[in-house]
């Protein structure tokens, strides 16, 4: 009787243990079902990205993600030194934390995560800093370097990507990593829209972050919204900005603009270079007034515009007529130097000259326009369409198709040097703008 009673208790205990662990296992699988380990949030920071917010010589923003258990996070920053003693002087800053529900989009797992952000302020110009992010304890990132801008005009180098969009982890990772090999000390990077394919799909954002790895946390990013950053949450619903966009990027807010444009339209002034970011998807008329104001009120030595849709579309069936009718006249009027676009999944570099000279290689010009692609999705060029742009004063200088590209742009003295590289690191196209800052006149020299 005693043995039978003991066996019964033992059986009940096993049943309780199996039921409890089985339920726990079921919940875990339901929450993380189908996710790769690098998609699953934890107490450890992931998706760390550096962006501009305020004066680049004295500030920077960092954003990162954890699971929902980390409701209080911090960032630490100190001037980098040749040994690890800088850690003793690191300043701690409490992060702003935002709860984010991935399940707002049914294509995601029903997970809630926390995004954290800090804006580093009061930094010294032209100084190398080390920073890290954490839960305030042992769940923390490595120390990461970035350098603040100089206050004055100085040499600048940055990278620009057209659409990554499709198969980002498989086929874009080698492009951003090759770009890093080519320009490891780039001050910043412009992602000219369509960073991923399906706006709200968190697996694709996870791929984008994994493809770039630590590069995202070192190069200050200037992300531009493309048409694929917009999608309805449900089939048939009105398109809206990717639900991850604002939580994962801490960007300047232009309060004078409609809230729909916040953190998608903004301006960065980096060492006397003005970069104006436009949202070519929505509220275009309102941005026209903003564009003129930002151009009119700037005496920057160089002016660069970036938006997703190509002003001079090189791919068949593409046409951004609004930009040519309303934005191009402003670019001409205020002598904009460079326009960087994506969208058309092919390559074209051309310019609008004020007049031509007898030289075949050197021309007076107004603005250089570039369309490029960094991902594997490729379209064909439409040469006949490109010829039609001559009515707008446009001249095509170099083109390419079925090639993944990245571009490195260097500004030094009176010259802006633009170089396009293929995915294997080979130089494909080179152009140099030489500018007289007193008169505003420019010459274009090209290989």
C-alpha positions in Angstrom: 0.0 0.0 0.0 2.8 2.4 0.9 4.8 1.6 -2.3 1.6 2.1 -4.4 1.0 5.5 -2.7 4.6 6.7 -3.4 4.3 5.6 -7.1 1.0 7.5 -7.4 2.6 10.7 -6.0 5.6 10.2 -8.3 3.3 9.8 -11.4 1.4 13.0 -10.4 4.6 14.9 -10.0 5.8 13.9 -13.5 2.4 14.8 -14.9 2.7 18.3 -13.3 6.2 18.8 -14.5 5.5 17.8 -18.1 2.3 19.9 -18.2 4.1 23.0 -16.8 7.2 22.7 -19.1 5.0 21.8 -22.0 3.0 24.9 -21.5 6.1 27.0 -21.2 7.6 25.5 -24.3 4.4 26.1 -26.2 4.3 29.8 -25.3 8.0 30.2 -26.3 7.4 28.5 -29.7 4.3 30.6 -30.3 6.1 33.9 -29.6 9.3 33.1 -31.6 7.8 30.7 -34.1 9.8 30.7 -37.4 12.3 33.3 -36.3 16.0 33.1 -36.8 18.0 33.5 -33.6 19.2 36.9 -34.9 15.6 38.1 -35.2 14.7 37.3 -31.6 15.1 40.2 -29.1 16.8 39.7 -25.8 18.2 41.7 -22.9 21.3 42.3 -25.0 21.1 45.4 -27.3 20.7 44.8 -31.0 20.0 46.8 -34.2 22.2 49.6 -32.9 22.3 52.5 -35.4 23.9 56.0 -35.3 22.1 59.0 -36.8 22.4 62.8 -37.0 20.3 64.8 -34.6 21.4 68.4 -34.1 24.8 69.9 -35.0 27.0 67.0 -36.2 30.0 68.7 -34.6 28.5 68.5 -31.1 25.8 65.9 -31.2 24.8 62.4 -32.4 21.9 60.1 -31.8 21.9 56.3 -31.2 18.9 53.9 -31.3 18.8 50.3 -30.3 16.4 47.4 -29.5 15.9 45.0 -26.6 13.2 42.6 -25.4 10.4 44.1 -23.4 12.0 43.2 -20.0 14.5 46.1 -20.4 12.3 49.1 -19.5 15.2 51.2 -18.3 18.3 51.6 -20.6 21.3 53.8 -20.7 24.0 54.9 -23.1 27.6 55.7 -22.0 30.0 58.0 -23.9 33.6 59.2 -23.4 36.5 60.6 -25.4 38.4 57.6 -26.8 41.9 57.0 -25.5 44.7 54.6 -26.4 43.8 52.4 -23.5 40.7 51.3 -21.6 40.9 54.0 -18.9 38.4 56.2 -20.8 35.7 53.9 -19.4 36.2 55.5 -16.0 35.2 58.9 -17.3 32.2 57.8 -19.3 29.1 59.8 -19.0 25.9 57.9 -18.5 22.7 59.1 -20.1 19.2 57.6 -19.5 17.5 56.5 -22.7 14.0 57.3 -23.9 12.2 53.9 -24.2 9.3 53.2 -26.5 7.3 50.0 -26.4 6.7 48.6 -29.9 4.3 45.9 -31.0 5.5 44.0 -34.0 2.1 42.3 -34.1 0.5 45.5 -35.5 1.4 43.9 -38.8 0.0 40.4 -39.1 3.0 39.3 -41.2 5.1 39.6 -38.1 5.3 37.4 -34.9 3.1 38.8 -32.1 6.1 40.2 -30.2 6.4 43.3 -28.1 9.9 44.9 -28.0 11.5 48.0 -26.6 13.3 50.6 -28.6 15.7 52.9 -26.8 17.2 56.1 -28.0 19.7 58.7 -26.7 20.9 62.0 -28.2 24.5 62.8 -27.2 24.8 66.5 -26.8 27.6 69.0 -25.8 30.3 67.0 -27.5 33.6 68.4 -28.7 34.1 69.0 -32.4 36.5 66.8 -34.4 36.8 64.4 -31.5 36.9 60.6 -31.5 34.3 59.2 -29.0 33.6 55.7 -27.7 30.1 54.8 -26.7 28.1 51.8 -25.7 24.5 51.0 -24.8 23.1 48.7 -22.1 20.4 48.0 -19.6 22.6 49.7 -17.0 24.1 46.4 -16.0 25.9 43.5 -17.7 23.6 43.3 -20.8 25.5 45.8 -22.9 27.1 46.3 -26.3 30.8 46.6 -27.1 32.4 50.1 -27.1 31.9 51.7 -30.5 33.8 54.7 -32.1 32.6 57.7 -34.0 34.1 61.1 -34.7 32.3 64.4 -34.5 32.4 66.8 -37.4 34.7 69.8 -37.5 33.1 73.2 -37.0 34.7 74.7 -40.1 34.8 73.6 -43.7 37.1 70.6 -44.0 37.5 67.5 -46.2 34.5 65.2 -46.0 34.0 61.6 -47.3 30.7 59.7 -47.4 29.0 56.7 -49.0 25.7 56.6 -50.9 23.6 53.6 -51.7 20.7 53.2 -54.1 18.0 50.6 -53.3 19.0 47.6 -51.3 15.4 46.3 -51.1 15.4 42.6 -52.0 17.3 39.6 -50.6 19.1 42.1 -48.4 21.0 39.6 -46.3 21.9 37.3 -49.2 22.9 39.9 -51.7 23.3 43.4 -50.2 25.5 42.4 -47.3 28.6 42.0 -49.6 27.9 45.5 -51.1 27.8 47.4 -47.8 30.8 45.5 -46.5 32.8 46.2 -49.7 31.9 49.8 -49.3 33.2 49.8 -45.8 36.5 48.3 -47.1 36.7 51.1 -49.6 35.8 53.9 -47.3 36.2 52.8 -43.6 36.5 56.4 -42.4 33.4 57.7 -44.1 31.7 60.4 -42.1 28.2 59.3 -42.9 26.1 57.1 -45.3 23.1 58.0 -47.4 20.5 55.2 -48.0 18.4 56.6 -50.8 15.2 54.7 -50.1 13.8 51.2 -50.4 16.1 49.9 -47.7 13.8 46.8 -47.6 10.9 45.5 -49.8 7.9 45.1 -47.5 7.6 48.1 -45.3 6.4 46.5 -42.0 8.0 43.1 -42.4 10.3 42.8 -39.4 12.3 39.8 -40.8 13.4 42.2 -43.6 14.5 44.9 -41.2 16.4 42.2 -39.2 18.2 41.2 -42.5 19.1 44.9 -43.2 20.6 45.2 -39.7 22.4 41.9 -39.9 23.8 42.7 -43.4 25.4 45.9 -42.1 26.4 44.6 -38.7 28.6 46.9 -36.7 28.8 49.3 -39.7 25.4 50.7 -38.9 26.6 51.7 -35.4 29.8 53.4 -36.7 28.7 55.2 -39.9 26.1 57.9 -39.1 23.1 57.1 -41.3 21.0 59.4 -43.4 18.0 57.2 -44.2 15.6 58.3 -47.0 12.1 56.8 -47.4 11.3 55.0 -50.6 8.0 53.8 -51.9 8.6 50.3 -50.4 8.8 51.9 -46.9 5.0 52.5 -47.4 2.4 49.7 -47.2 -1.0 49.0 -45.8 -1.1 47.1 -42.5 -4.0 45.1 -44.0 -4.7 44.2 -47.6 -6.7 47.0 -49.1 -5.8 49.5 -46.4 -4.2 52.9 -47.2 -0.4 52.8 -47.3 1.4 54.1 -44.3 5.0 54.6 -43.3 6.8 51.4 -42.0 5.8 51.0 -38.4 9.5 50.4 -37.5 10.7 53.7 -39.2 10.3 56.2 -36.4 11.0 53.8 -33.4 14.3 52.6 -35.0 15.7 55.9 -36.4 16.2 59.0 -34.3 16.1 61.7 -36.9 15.5 65.5 -36.9 11.9 66.7 -36.7 11.0 69.6 -38.9 8.1 70.9 -36.8 6.9 73.4 -39.5 5.9 70.4 -41.7 2.9 68.1 -41.5 3.4 65.3 -38.9 3.2 62.8 -41.7 6.6 64.2 -43.0 8.3 64.1 -39.6 11.6 62.2 -39.6 11.3 61.7 -43.4 12.1 65.3 -44.4 15.1 66.9 -42.8 18.3 68.7 -43.3 21.9 67.9 -42.2 24.7 70.5 -42.2 28.0 68.7 -42.2 31.2 70.8 -42.4 29.7 73.4 -44.8 27.9 70.8 -46.8 24.1 71.0 -46.7 22.2 67.7 -47.3 18.5 68.1 -47.8 16.4 64.9 -47.5 13.0 64.8 -49.2 10.1 62.4 -49.1 9.2 61.8 -52.7 6.1 59.7 -51.8 3.8 62.2 -50.2 2.8 65.9 -49.7 5.1 67.0 -52.4 3.7 70.6 -52.6 4.5 71.2 -49.0 8.0 70.0 -49.4 8.5 72.4 -52.4 8.2 75.4 -50.0 10.5 73.7 -47.5 13.1 72.9 -50.2 13.2 76.5 -51.3 13.5 77.8 -47.8 16.4 75.4 -47.0 18.2 76.4 -50.2 17.6 80.1 -49.9 18.7 80.4 -46.3 21.9 78.5 -46.8 25.3 79.8 -47.7 26.9 76.3 -47.5 29.7 75.7 -49.9 28.1 72.6 -51.3 24.4 71.7 -51.6 23.2 68.1 -52.0 19.7 66.8 -52.4 18.5 63.2 -51.9 15.1 61.7 -52.4 14.1 58.2 -53.5 12.4 58.8 -56.9 14.7 59.7 -59.7 14.3 63.2 -61.1 15.5 61.9 -64.5 14.3 58.4 -64.5 16.5 56.1 -66.6 14.2 53.0 -66.4 11.3 52.3 -68.8 7.9 53.5 -67.6 9.2 55.6 -64.7 8.5 59.3 -64.6 8.8 61.8 -61.7 7.3 64.7 -63.6 6.5 66.7 -60.4 10.2 66.9 -59.5 11.2 68.2 -62.9 8.3 70.7 -62.9 8.6 72.0 -59.4 11.9 71.0 -57.8 14.3 71.2 -60.7 13.7 75.0 -61.2 14.7 75.5 -57.5 17.8 73.3 -57.9 18.8 75.5 -60.9 18.0 78.7 -59.2 20.1 77.9 -56.1 22.9 76.2 -57.9 22.5 72.8 -56.2 25.6 70.6 -56.9 24.4 67.0 -56.6 21.2 65.0 -56.5 21.2 61.4 -55.3 18.3 59.1 -56.2 17.3 55.4 -56.3 14.0 53.7 -57.3 14.9 52.8 -60.9 17.2 49.8 -60.2 19.7 50.8 -62.8 22.5 53.3 -63.1 22.6 56.7 -64.7 24.8 59.8 -64.1 24.0 63.0 -66.0 24.1 66.7 -65.6 22.2 69.9 -66.5 24.7 72.3 -68.0 24.3 76.1 -68.1 26.3 76.1 -71.4 28.8 73.8 -73.1 32.4 74.6 -74.0 34.6 73.3 -76.9 36.2 70.7 -74.6 34.8 67.2 -74.7 35.7 66.5 -71.1 35.1 69.7 -69.3 31.7 71.6 -69.2 30.1 74.4 -67.2 27.2 72.9 -65.3 24.4 73.5 -62.9 23.6 70.1 -61.2 24.8 66.5 -61.4 22.0 63.9 -61.1 22.7 60.3 -60.1 20.4 57.2 -60.0 21.9 54.1 -58.6 21.0 50.6 -57.2 22.9 48.5 -54.6 20.6 45.5 -54.3 20.1 42.5 -56.7 16.8 43.7 -58.3 17.7 45.2 -61.6 15.8 46.9 -64.4 16.7 47.8 -68.0 17.7 51.3 -69.2 15.4 53.2 -71.6 17.8 55.1 -73.9 14.9 56.7 -75.8 13.4 58.1 -72.6 16.8 59.5 -71.6 17.0 61.4 -74.9 13.7 63.1 -74.1 15.2 64.8 -71.1 17.3 67.0 -73.4 14.3 69.4 -73.4 15.1 69.9 -69.7 18.8 70.6 -70.5 19.8 67.1 -69.3 22.8 65.3 -70.7 23.5 61.6 -69.9 27.2 61.1 -69.1 27.4 57.5 -67.9 25.0 54.6 -67.5 24.9 50.9 -66.6 22.6 48.0 -66.0 22.6 44.6 -64.3 25.2 45.8 -61.8 25.1 46.4 -58.1 26.8 49.6 -57.1 28.0 51.7 -54.2 29.3 55.3 -54.4 32.0 57.1 -52.5 31.9 60.9 -52.6 34.8 63.1 -51.4 34.8 66.8 -50.8 38.1 68.6 -50.5 38.8 72.2 -51.1 37.1 73.4 -54.3 36.5 69.8 -55.6 33.8 67.2 -55.1 34.9 63.8 -56.4 32.3 61.2 -57.1 33.2 57.6 -57.7 30.9 54.7 -58.4 32.1 51.2 -57.6 30.7 47.8 -58.5 29.8 45.2 -55.9 33.3 43.6 -56.4 35.0 46.9 -55.6 36.0 47.9 -59.1 35.8 51.5 -60.2 33.0 52.0 -62.8 32.5 55.7 -63.1 34.3 58.9 -61.9 33.4 62.6 -62.1 34.9 65.7 -60.5 33.0 69.0 -59.9 35.4 71.9 -59.5 33.6 75.0 -58.0 34.5 78.6 -57.7 33.0 79.6 -54.4 33.0 83.3 -55.2 31.1 83.1 -58.5 29.4 79.7 -58.0 30.6 78.6 -61.4 31.4 74.9 -61.8 33.2 72.7 -64.2 32.6 68.9 -64.6 35.6 66.7 -65.4 34.9 63.0 -66.1 36.8 59.9 -66.8 
